[in-house]
Amino acid sequence: MPFYAIDFETYYDDDCSVKILGPEAYVSHPQFKAYMVAIHSPDISYVGDPLTFNWNYLTNASGFVAHNARFDRAVFRSLPVTDKLREIPWFCTADLAVYLRAGRSLKDAAKDLLGVTLNKDLRDKARGKSWEQLVADGIGEEMKKYCARDAELCYTLWDKFSDKWPDTERAISALNMDSGATGIHIDEELLDKGMDILADIKFKAGKLIPWDWGDNKTPLSPIKLGLACRAAGIEPPASVAEDSEECAEWEEKYSGKYPWISTLRDWRKANILWKKLQTVQNRLSPNGILNYEIKYFGAHTGRFSGSGGFNIQNMPRDPLHGVHLRNMIIPRAGKKIVHIDLSQIEARILLWFVKDTEALARIRAGEHIYEVHARETMGWTGGPLKKENPKLYSLAKARVLGAGYQCGGPRFVSLAKTMAGVILTEAEAIKVIADYRAKNKKIVAFWGRLNRDFFWSYQKNEPYEMCLPSGRVLRYENIRSIGGNLRASVEINGNPHNFFGGKLTENLVQATARDVFVGALMRASAKFPMLFHVHDEGNFEVDELTAEQDAAEIKRLFEMPVPWLPGCPIEAEVKVLDRYEK
């Protein structure tokens, strides 16, 4: 049975936009309209009004393919089509493309994989215009050709390369689409209360900021901030972006001495979280469901990332003024959330790669990995480490989680704080790193081996490949020596990045952990509805009457031995929750 490539063209403007609303809320917007569809396969090439096409012609399809299938599937399901058509699976050629190391957009994928150059300027001309207006502007026929070309290229990508996309990868791509479209339930009362709290904090802080920001939506004017800093005799931060570590350090350094910096920090943090809550509010369905998106292959290792305007992979971990976004996620009526997290999966896999059989045996016997590390490399000979010496336990945790990929002392300062809450001076961190390397010779030797292999590929002027235990391959191309550093591209026509033994080790371990997690996620989601996943954790929605039994079964499925990773102990921590809390 055939596959059909489908591409819709839809009305959009600044408010009615998939980027602002997400696919499901977008197709429910009163101004939304799908005015064109292109359908392509060897037996059909159609372009025209979706409402005049006889969709029943496609009931024999093996599947529908689209470049960004989540969007086109949402549009398709907004049409009056039969249940039989709705049951036909969708596959995403954008996900296929990134699996093959190509660019994610159709423009980049076509260039990287097909050698075809696309011009996407026409889509920009359609902003805020109905089909009738496009025809009146004289670009109606051009838009038809544009839409038909996209569907044709999408089909060609699928036809030429789908056999290189393993079934497991297709399945996790589809699971991401399905779970995001099903969405998560939001506590609307808590959401509204949180927005009110943050709005009040912004208002009060805004009145105390010592410069006039008039009608601007934000007081974070680089010019006015710079003037205030120079008047105080301090340098302004280079950026006040949400994820700017430099800005956070600048605020911490000066807020005690200059009260207006503390006020500015309060406004900035409250505004960041308020905007996240506003996004949630704007996208909520009438029954309180938030749809979301997860980016398949958000990193070249295969790890996932956030997407679509609301990053479910990077929600704030801690509450701000009592406002906690994570706590706003609740189960549907009669349900519970089962939260499960693979325990120190990357650290265990690193030990497996370096063949530290003694440490792995102790972990399999029930010892905690941080305590094993402390006993083997930090001189601990006492009883339960976490109970008897919490400070040493935290340092062991920081070493296990932060030092295994060849970071230096300065970098370890921030890693130790983030990963284990350990505060170190740079001098202390340098000593810790030196001690770690002296006591973990197998890991250090592994860095050296990968670095030598990478350098050897550079000398031979050939790509460097690392075959994962799962059978997947990480590939590094166009290796060059620049400024004493070896740089390579991990994507076709991608920008080069620095690589060395520790970084390659991190890539290898992270990619392997990702494949372990995907296997566990697919086993569990075959029996229980998945809500969402974040890094090494999965969240499932189960009946409240069977929640404890279901949690035990999900744990069993997550902890099943991995055939291609023999001897590596896989463990998971599970909780039954009334609201998401990690």
C-alpha distance (Angstrom), angle and dihedral (degrees) to the residues before:
residue distance angle dihedral
M1 . . .
P2 3.82 . .
F3 3.78 133.1 .
Y4 3.79 119.1 -132.6
A5 3.80 125.5 -151.2
I6 3.80 112.8 -142.1
D7 3.80 128.7 -168.0
F8 3.81 125.0 176.8
E9 3.77 129.3 -160.9
T10 3.79 113.9 -153.7
Y11 3.77 141.1 179.6
Y12 3.79 115.6 -95.9
D13 3.77 139.3 168.0
D14 3.80 137.5 160.9
D15 3.83 93.2 -67.1
C16 3.79 102.8 27.1
S17 3.80 95.9 57.2
V18 3.79 134.6 132.3
K19 3.80 88.8 -142.5
I20 3.79 90.7 58.4
L21 3.79 100.0 36.8
G22 3.80 107.8 24.5
P23 3.83 122.4 -121.9
E24 3.82 101.2 -70.1
A25 3.80 97.1 43.9
Y26 3.80 89.7 42.9
V27 3.81 95.0 57.1
S28 3.82 88.6 47.6
H29 3.81 93.2 54.4
P30 3.84 112.3 114.1
Q31 3.81 91.7 -126.0
F32 3.79 95.0 49.1
K33 3.79 117.6 115.9
A34 3.79 131.7 165.4
Y35 3.78 101.4 -146.3
M36 3.80 100.0 170.8
V37 3.77 141.9 28.0
A38 3.78 131.1 -175.8
I39 3.81 118.8 -158.8
H40 3.77 121.6 -171.9
S41 3.79 137.7 -178.2
P42 3.82 134.0 124.8
D43 3.81 90.7 -82.7
I44 3.82 99.9 43.2
S45 3.78 141.4 31.7
Y46 3.78 111.2 178.9
V47 3.78 132.7 164.0
G48 3.78 123.9 174.4
D49 3.79 146.4 76.3
P50 3.84 111.4 -11.5
L51 3.81 90.7 -142.7
T52 3.80 94.0 58.3
F53 3.80 96.5 48.2
N54 3.81 117.2 99.3
W55 3.80 98.7 -125.1
N56 3.79 91.6 -175.6
Y57 3.80 86.3 76.5
L58 3.82 86.3 76.1
T59 3.82 98.9 53.0
N60 3.83 90.6 107.2
A61 3.81 92.7 59.0
S62 3.80 121.3 130.4
G63 3.77 86.7 -152.9
F64 3.78 147.7 -33.2
V65 3.79 120.6 -112.4
A66 3.78 128.1 -160.3
H67 3.77 137.8 164.0
N68 3.81 98.4 -110.5
A69 3.78 92.9 10.7
R70 3.79 92.8 -173.6
F71 3.82 89.6 68.8
D72 3.80 98.1 41.9
R73 3.80 91.6 45.1
A74 3.81 90.5 53.4
V75 3.81 90.1 51.2
F76 3.80 91.1 46.5
R77 3.80 91.8 51.2
S78 3.80 90.4 51.7
L79 3.82 88.3 63.9
P80 3.83 124.9 85.6
V81 3.82 94.9 -100.7
T82 3.81 128.4 146.1
D83 3.81 125.7 -95.1
K84 3.79 88.9 -115.3
L85 3.80 90.1 59.9
R86 3.81 91.2 46.0
E87 3.81 89.7 57.5
I88 3.80 94.1 58.8
P89 3.83 109.5 107.2
W90 3.79 122.7 -114.5
F91 3.81 126.4 -143.7
C92 3.77 126.8 -162.1
T93 3.80 119.3 -134.6
A94 3.81 90.1 -168.3
D95 3.82 87.3 63.1
L96 3.80 90.2 44.1
A97 3.80 90.0 51.9
V98 3.80 95.9 52.3
Y99 3.80 90.7 46.7
L100 3.81 85.4 58.7
R101 3.83 89.6 50.1
A102 3.81 93.6 -107.8
G103 3.80 127.6 129.6
R104 3.80 117.4 -76.5
S105 3.82 99.6 -130.4
L106 3.80 119.2 79.0
K107 3.78 88.7 -118.2
D108 3.81 92.6 55.8
A109 3.81 95.3 38.2
A110 3.81 91.6 51.7
K111 3.79 90.9 49.7
D112 3.81 95.9 44.7
L113 3.80 99.1 42.0
L114 3.81 105.3 24.1
G115 3.78 103.6 25.4
V116 3.81 89.7 -124.4
T117 3.81 122.3 140.9
L118 3.80 116.0 -143.9
N119 3.78 130.2 -166.3
K120 3.81 111.7 -149.9
D121 3.83 97.4 179.6
L122 3.80 92.5 107.6
R123 3.79 91.3 68.3
D124 3.80 89.9 59.9
K125 3.81 89.7 55.1
A126 3.81 89.6 58.8
R127 3.81 94.4 63.2
G128 3.81 110.5 127.1
K129 3.82 93.9 -2.5
S130 3.78 130.7 118.8
W131 3.79 122.0 -141.8
E132 3.80 89.5 -101.2
Q133 3.80 90.6 55.0
L134 3.80 91.9 48.8
V135 3.80 89.6 52.7
A136 3.81 90.1 47.7
D137 3.82 88.7 51.5
G138 3.81 89.0 55.6
I139 3.81 96.5 -115.7
G140 3.81 100.3 101.1
E141 3.81 95.3 103.9
E142 3.79 90.3 43.2
M143 3.79 89.5 53.7
K144 3.82 90.6 51.7
K145 3.80 90.9 53.5
Y146 3.79 90.2 46.1
C147 3.81 92.5 52.3
A148 3.81 93.4 44.1
R149 3.80 91.0 50.0
D150 3.81 91.9 52.9
A151 3.81 91.7 52.2
E152 3.80 91.6 46.9
L153 3.82 92.6 51.2
C154 3.78 91.1 45.9
Y155 3.80 90.1 53.8
T156 3.81 91.5 47.2
L157 3.81 91.4 52.6
W158 3.80 90.4 51.5
D159 3.79 94.6 43.8
K160 3.80 94.5 49.6
F161 3.78 102.2 37.8
S162 3.83 112.1 20.7
D163 3.81 91.4 96.2
K164 3.82 87.8 63.5
W165 3.82 91.4 58.5
P166 3.84 109.5 86.3
D167 3.79 120.4 -132.7
T168 3.80 92.3 -115.5
E169 3.79 91.0 55.6
R170 3.79 91.8 47.9
A171 3.79 88.5 50.1
I172 3.82 96.3 52.4
S173 3.81 89.9 46.0
A174 3.81 89.1 53.6
L175 3.82 91.9 44.6
N176 3.80 90.3 54.7
M177 3.80 90.0 51.9
D178 3.80 94.1 46.5
S179 3.80 97.2 45.9
G180 3.80 92.9 45.6
A181 3.80 91.2 50.1
T182 3.81 91.4 47.7
G183 3.79 88.2 50.7
I184 3.78 135.5 -172.2
H185 3.81 130.4 -76.8
I186 3.80 116.4 -112.3
D187 3.80 127.2 -154.2
E188 3.80 95.7 -125.7
E189 3.80 94.6 -170.7
L190 3.80 90.9 55.3
L191 3.80 90.3 44.4
D192 3.81 92.9 53.9
K193 3.79 91.7 45.4
G194 3.80 91.4 50.5
M195 3.78 92.9 50.2
D196 3.81 90.6 50.8
I197 3.82 91.8 50.5
L198 3.78 92.9 49.4
A199 3.80 93.5 44.3
D200 3.80 89.4 53.8
I201 3.80 91.6 49.7
K202 3.80 90.7 49.6
F203 3.79 91.4 49.1
K204 3.80 94.7 50.0
A205 3.79 94.4 42.8
G206 3.79 91.8 45.4
K207 3.81 91.4 58.0
L208 3.82 90.4 55.4
I209 3.79 97.6 50.0
P210 3.83 103.9 109.8
W211 3.78 99.9 -132.8
D212 3.75 134.0 66.8
W213 3.79 112.7 -106.4
G214 3.78 93.7 172.8
D215 3.78 115.3 -175.4
N216 3.78 94.4 -9.8
K217 3.79 116.1 119.7
T218 3.78 92.0 -133.2
P219 3.81 137.0 35.8
L220 3.81 89.4 -147.1
S221 3.79 94.5 104.6
P222 3.83 108.0 154.5
I223 3.80 89.9 -147.7
K224 3.81 96.4 51.2
L225 3.79 92.7 40.0
G226 3.80 89.0 51.0
L227 3.80 92.0 50.8
A228 3.80 91.9 49.8
C229 3.80 91.3 48.9
R230 3.77 94.0 49.3
A231 3.80 90.2 48.4
A232 3.81 87.2 55.2
G233 3.80 92.2 45.4
I234 3.82 96.3 -115.1
E235 3.79 133.8 114.0
P236 3.82 117.1 -109.2
P237 3.82 119.6 -125.8
A238 3.79 116.2 -95.6
S239 3.81 90.0 -125.2
V240 3.80 139.3 12.7
A241 3.81 92.8 -162.7
E242 3.78 119.5 143.0
D243 3.81 94.6 -105.7
S244 3.81 97.5 38.3
E245 3.81 108.2 131.6
E246 3.79 88.8 -174.2
C247 3.81 91.3 58.5
A248 3.81 91.7 48.6
E249 3.82 90.6 51.0
W250 3.82 90.7 46.1
E251 3.82 90.7 51.9
E252 3.79 92.1 48.3
K253 3.79 91.9 48.0
Y254 3.80 98.8 49.5
S255 3.82 107.8 22.2
G256 3.80 93.5 89.0
K257 3.80 93.1 54.3
Y258 3.81 99.2 38.3
P259 3.84 112.5 41.4
W260 3.80 92.8 -163.3
I261 3.81 89.3 64.3
S262 3.80 89.5 55.9
T263 3.80 88.6 49.0
L264 3.80 91.4 48.8
R265 3.81 89.8 49.4
D266 3.80 90.8 52.0
W267 3.80 91.0 50.7
R268 3.81 93.7 45.7
K269 3.80 95.5 48.8
A270 3.79 93.3 44.1
N271 3.79 90.7 48.7
I272 3.81 93.4 49.8
L273 3.80 92.1 53.8
W274 3.82 93.2 39.5
K275 3.81 90.2 56.5
K276 3.80 90.6 51.1
L277 3.78 89.9 52.3
Q278 3.79 90.6 46.5
T279 3.81 89.1 55.1
V280 3.80 89.4 52.0
Q281 3.81 91.1 48.6
N282 3.80 93.4 48.7
R283 3.80 92.0 51.5
L284 3.79 100.0 44.0
S285 3.78 117.7 120.4
P286 3.83 118.6 -135.0
N287 3.82 89.6 -95.7
G288 3.80 93.8 52.6
I289 3.80 99.4 -99.6
L290 3.79 120.8 145.9
N291 3.79 116.4 -156.6
Y292 3.78 116.9 -153.3
E293 3.80 141.6 178.6
I294 3.80 133.2 -128.6
K295 3.78 119.0 -159.4
Y296 3.78 111.8 -129.0
F297 3.82 111.1 -138.4
G298 3.77 92.5 7.3
A299 3.82 85.7 168.2
H300 3.79 129.5 31.7
T301 3.80 89.5 -110.6
G302 3.79 88.3 65.8
R303 3.80 95.9 -105.8
F304 3.79 114.7 145.7
S305 3.79 126.2 -120.6
G306 3.77 139.3 -172.6
S307 3.78 122.5 -81.5
G308 3.76 145.7 166.5
G309 3.79 101.5 53.6
F310 3.82 97.0 -64.2
N311 3.80 113.1 73.5
I312 3.79 105.9 -151.7
Q313 3.82 87.8 173.6
N314 3.80 91.9 63.2
M315 3.78 109.9 37.5
P316 3.83 115.0 153.4
R317 3.81 109.4 -84.1
D318 3.80 96.3 -151.7
P319 3.82 131.4 45.1
L320 3.79 121.3 -108.0
H321 3.82 115.4 -143.3
G322 3.80 87.0 -18.8
V323 3.81 93.1 -52.9
H324 3.81 109.9 126.1
L325 3.79 118.1 178.8
R326 3.80 93.1 -167.2
N327 3.80 92.0 56.9
M328 3.80 89.3 57.1
I329 3.82 89.8 70.5
I330 3.80 107.4 90.9
P331 3.80 134.8 166.8
R332 3.78 122.1 -100.4
A333 3.80 118.3 -99.2
G334 3.80 112.5 -62.3
K335 3.80 92.1 13.7
K336 3.80 139.8 103.9
I337 3.79 132.1 -155.0
V338 3.79 117.2 -118.7
H339 3.78 108.7 -157.1
I340 3.81 117.8 -165.5
D341 3.78 130.1 178.4
L342 3.79 129.0 -173.1
S343 3.81 106.5 -122.7
Q344 3.82 115.7 -118.3
I345 3.80 88.3 -36.8
E346 3.80 96.6 167.2
A347 3.80 93.6 47.2
R348 3.81 90.7 50.9
I349 3.79 92.3 48.1
L350 3.81 90.8 50.4
L351 3.81 89.2 55.6
W352 3.81 88.5 49.0
F353 3.79 93.0 52.4
V354 3.81 93.6 49.8
K355 3.84 90.3 45.6
D356 3.80 95.8 -122.3
T357 3.80 90.4 166.8
E358 3.80 94.4 168.5
A359 3.80 93.9 56.8
L360 3.81 91.5 44.2
A361 3.81 90.9 50.7
R362 3.80 91.4 52.6
I363 3.81 90.9 49.2
R364 3.81 90.9 49.5
A365 3.82 87.7 51.2
G366 3.80 89.8 59.2
E367 3.81 105.5 -93.3
H368 3.80 116.4 136.5
I369 3.78 113.7 -109.8
Y370 3.82 93.6 -125.6
E371 3.78 91.1 52.5
V372 3.80 91.0 46.8
H373 3.80 88.6 53.6
A374 3.80 92.2 48.5
R375 3.80 92.7 49.9
E376 3.79 94.6 46.0
T377 3.79 100.6 40.4
M378 3.82 110.9 11.9
G379 3.79 102.5 49.6
W380 3.81 98.2 -111.3
T381 3.83 111.6 159.0
G382 3.80 101.6 157.6
G383 3.78 132.6 95.1
P384 3.83 127.9 -78.4
L385 3.80 103.0 -8.9
K386 3.80 99.4 -151.5
K387 3.80 91.4 51.9
E388 3.81 99.7 40.0
N389 3.81 100.9 36.1
P390 3.84 112.5 16.4
K391 3.81 92.0 169.8
L392 3.80 93.1 56.3
Y393 3.80 89.6 43.8
S394 3.82 90.3 56.5
L395 3.79 91.8 48.1
A396 3.81 90.4 49.2
K397 3.82 88.3 51.1
A398 3.81 90.7 50.9
R399 3.81 91.0 49.7
V400 3.80 94.0 47.8
L401 3.80 94.8 46.4
G402 3.80 100.7 33.7
A403 3.79 112.2 28.7
G404 3.79 103.2 51.5
Y405 3.79 96.9 88.2
Q406 3.82 101.7 57.6
C407 3.79 98.8 -96.9
G408 3.79 117.9 165.4
G409 3.78 128.1 -123.3
P410 3.84 97.8 -92.6
R411 3.81 91.5 51.4
F412 3.80 91.3 46.2
V413 3.81 89.9 59.4
S414 3.81 90.9 68.6
L415 3.81 95.0 35.9
A416 3.81 92.5 53.3
K417 3.80 90.9 50.4
T418 3.81 95.0 45.8
M419 3.79 98.5 41.7
A420 3.79 102.2 36.0
G421 3.81 109.1 7.8
V422 3.81 90.5 -113.3
I423 3.81 115.3 150.4
L424 3.82 113.8 -150.5
T425 3.76 135.2 168.3
E426 3.77 116.0 -126.5
A427 3.81 90.4 -107.0
E428 3.82 91.0 51.8
A429 3.80 91.2 47.8
I430 3.81 91.6 51.8
K431 3.82 89.7 53.9
V432 3.81 91.6 48.2
I433 3.80 91.8 51.2
A434 3.80 92.2 47.7
D435 3.80 90.4 50.4
Y436 3.81 92.0 46.7
R437 3.79 92.4 53.2
A438 3.81 92.7 46.0
K439 3.82 91.6 51.6
N440 3.84 99.0 39.7
K441 3.78 102.2 54.9
K442 3.81 95.1 154.6
I443 3.80 91.3 59.1
V444 3.80 92.8 45.0
A445 3.82 89.8 49.1
F446 3.81 89.6 50.9
W447 3.80 90.4 54.7
G448 3.78 88.7 51.8
R449 3.78 93.8 49.1
L450 3.80 94.0 52.5
N451 3.78 91.0 44.6
R452 3.83 91.1 52.7
D453 3.80 91.6 48.2
F454 3.79 90.7 49.0
F455 3.81 91.5 48.5
W456 3.80 90.5 48.0
S457 3.83 90.1 55.6
Y458 3.81 88.3 50.2
Q459 3.80 91.2 52.6
K460 3.81 91.2 49.4
N461 3.82 90.5 46.4
E462 3.79 92.7 -126.9
P463 3.83 135.3 120.5
Y464 3.78 119.0 -86.2
E465 3.80 116.5 -129.7
M466 3.80 131.4 -169.3
C467 3.80 114.4 -164.2
L468 3.80 111.1 -148.7
P469 3.80 121.0 -140.3
S470 3.82 87.1 -112.0
G471 3.81 90.4 60.0
R472 3.78 96.0 -106.6
V473 3.81 116.7 127.3
L474 3.80 130.6 -138.7
R475 3.80 110.9 -152.4
Y476 3.82 129.7 -163.3
E477 3.81 118.2 -168.0
N478 3.80 139.8 -173.3
I479 3.81 93.3 25.0
R480 3.79 109.9 -163.7
S481 3.78 136.3 173.0
I482 3.81 110.1 -126.4
G483 3.78 121.7 172.2
G484 3.78 91.5 -17.1
N485 3.82 92.5 -52.6
L486 3.78 127.0 107.9
R487 3.78 110.8 -127.4
A488 3.80 129.6 -172.6
S489 3.80 141.4 169.8
V490 3.79 120.3 -116.9
E491 3.82 94.1 -170.9
I492 3.78 130.2 56.0
N493 3.82 104.3 -92.3
G494 3.82 87.9 -3.2
N495 3.78 127.7 149.1
P496 3.82 116.0 -91.1
H497 3.81 122.0 -109.1
N498 3.78 133.8 -168.0
F499 3.80 115.9 -96.6
F500 3.79 131.9 -176.0
G501 3.79 136.6 157.3
G502 3.79 97.0 -76.9
K503 3.81 93.6 45.6
L504 3.80 91.7 48.7
T505 3.80 88.8 49.5
E506 3.80 89.7 52.5
N507 3.82 90.9 50.0
L508 3.80 92.2 48.9
V509 3.81 94.3 47.5
Q510 3.81 94.9 42.3
A511 3.81 92.6 49.2
T512 3.81 91.6 48.4
A513 3.81 91.9 48.2
R514 3.78 88.8 50.1
D515 3.80 91.3 54.6
V516 3.82 91.4 48.2
F517 3.80 89.4 51.0
V518 3.80 94.0 47.3
G519 3.80 90.5 53.3
A520 3.80 91.5 50.5
L521 3.79 92.3 45.3
M522 3.79 93.0 51.2
R523 3.81 92.8 49.0
A524 3.79 92.6 50.4
S525 3.82 96.2 41.4
A526 3.80 90.1 54.2
K527 3.83 86.9 68.6
F528 3.81 105.1 25.1
P529 3.84 132.5 38.8
M530 3.79 110.5 -104.6
L531 3.80 116.6 -139.1
F532 3.80 98.5 -171.2
H533 3.78 142.0 -47.9
V534 3.79 131.2 -131.8
H535 3.81 120.1 -165.1
D536 3.84 103.8 -58.6
E537 3.80 97.7 -6.4
G538 3.76 132.4 86.9
N539 3.80 129.0 -161.1
F540 3.79 121.6 -156.2
E541 3.81 133.6 -176.8
V542 3.82 115.6 -134.2
D543 3.79 138.0 168.4
E544 3.80 110.6 -81.6
L545 3.84 92.1 -133.3
T546 3.82 92.1 59.7
A547 3.80 99.1 29.3
E548 3.81 97.9 117.7
Q549 3.80 93.5 47.8
D550 3.80 91.2 45.2
A551 3.79 91.0 49.7
A552 3.79 90.3 53.1
E553 3.80 90.6 50.6
I554 3.81 92.8 48.2
K555 3.80 88.5 50.7
R556 3.81 90.4 51.2
L557 3.79 91.4 50.4
F558 3.81 92.1 48.8
E559 3.80 93.4 48.7
M560 3.79 97.4 49.2
P561 3.83 111.4 128.9
V562 3.78 114.4 -98.0
P563 3.83 109.2 -127.0
W564 3.79 93.9 -149.5
L565 3.83 92.2 47.9
P566 3.82 101.8 52.7
G567 3.78 116.3 -174.9
C568 3.80 96.4 14.4
P569 3.82 108.9 124.3
I570 3.81 111.4 -130.5
E571 3.79 116.2 -161.6
A572 3.78 133.5 168.4
E573 3.79 136.3 -165.9
V574 3.79 116.2 -139.2
K575 3.82 133.6 -166.5
V576 3.79 135.0 179.9
L577 3.80 109.2 -137.4
D578 3.79 140.4 -172.1
R579 3.79 89.1 -156.7
Y580 3.78 134.5 9.0
E581 3.76 110.1 -91.0
K582 3.80 114.8 161.1
